[in-house]
């Protein structure tokens, strides 16, 4: 009888152990999934911040270049308007 009692007790302990390990496994898998998602979100957030900085710098550069182009075009227009004053057309001398 003692052997049967020991076997039943051992079986019960193993079943409890298996149940506990299955519960822990399920919890760990869930936590791992959550941590992976959190890590992916952190990586995506870092990438988004980096891209936002790049886009901001590019916008600033574009604005600066547009302003420079506008200034150069204005200077060219002003220079072309002033050129006739500096180089008057030759007068026709009537004979």
C-alpha positions in Angstrom: 0.0 0.0 0.0 2.8 2.4 0.8 4.2 2.0 -2.8 0.8 2.9 -4.3 0.5 5.9 -1.9 4.0 7.0 -2.9 3.1 6.7 -6.6 -0.1 8.6 -6.2 1.7 11.3 -4.2 4.5 11.5 -6.8 2.0 11.7 -9.6 0.1 14.5 -7.8 3.4 16.4 -7.3 4.4 16.0 -10.9 0.9 17.1 -12.1 1.1 20.2 -9.8 4.6 20.9 -11.1 3.5 20.6 -14.7 0.5 22.8 -14.1 2.8 25.4 -12.4 5.3 25.2 -15.2 2.6 25.5 -17.9 1.3 28.6 -16.1 4.7 30.1 -15.9 5.4 29.3 -19.5 2.2 31.0 -20.6 3.0 34.1 -18.5 6.5 34.2 -19.9 5.3 33.9 -23.5 2.8 36.7 -22.9 5.5 38.9 -21.2 7.9 38.2 -24.0 5.3 39.2 -26.6 4.6 42.4 -24.7 8.3 43.2 -24.4 8.9 42.6 -28.1 6.1 44.9 -29.0 7.4 47.6 -26.6 10.9 47.2 -28.0 9.5 47.6 -31.6 7.6 50.7 -30.6 10.7 52.2 -29.0 12.7 51.5 -32.2 9.9 52.9 -34.4 9.7 56.0 -32.1 13.5 56.5 -32.3 13.3 56.2 -36.1 10.4 58.6 -36.3 12.3 61.2 -34.2 15.4 60.8 -36.3 13.4 61.3 -39.5 11.6 64.3 -38.0 15.0 65.9 -37.3 16.2 65.1 -40.8 13.0 66.5 -42.4 13.3 69.6 -40.2 16.9 70.2 -41.2 16.0 69.7 -44.9 13.1 72.1 -44.7 15.4 74.7 -43.1 18.0 74.1 -45.8 15.4 74.4 -48.6 14.0 77.6 -47.1 17.5 79.0 -46.9 18.2 78.1 -50.5 14.9 79.5 -51.7 15.7 82.8 -49.9 19.2 82.8 -51.5 17.8 82.2 -54.9 15.2 84.9 -54.5 17.9 87.4 -53.4 20.1 86.5 -56.3 17.2 86.9 -58.7 16.4 90.3 -57.2 20.0 91.3 -57.5 20.1 90.2 -61.2 16.9 92.1 -61.9 18.2 95.2 -60.2 21.5 94.9 -62.1 19.7 94.5 -65.5 17.6 97.6 -64.7 20.7 99.6 -63.9 22.8 98.5 -66.9 21.0 100.8 -69.4 21.8 103.7 -67.2 25.4 102.8 -67.1 25.7 102.1 -70.8 23.4 104.6 -72.6 22.5 103.8 -76.1 24.7 105.6 -78.7 23.0 108.6 -80.0 22.5 108.9 -83.7 24.3 111.9 -85.1 22.3 113.6 -87.7 24.3 114.9 -90.6 
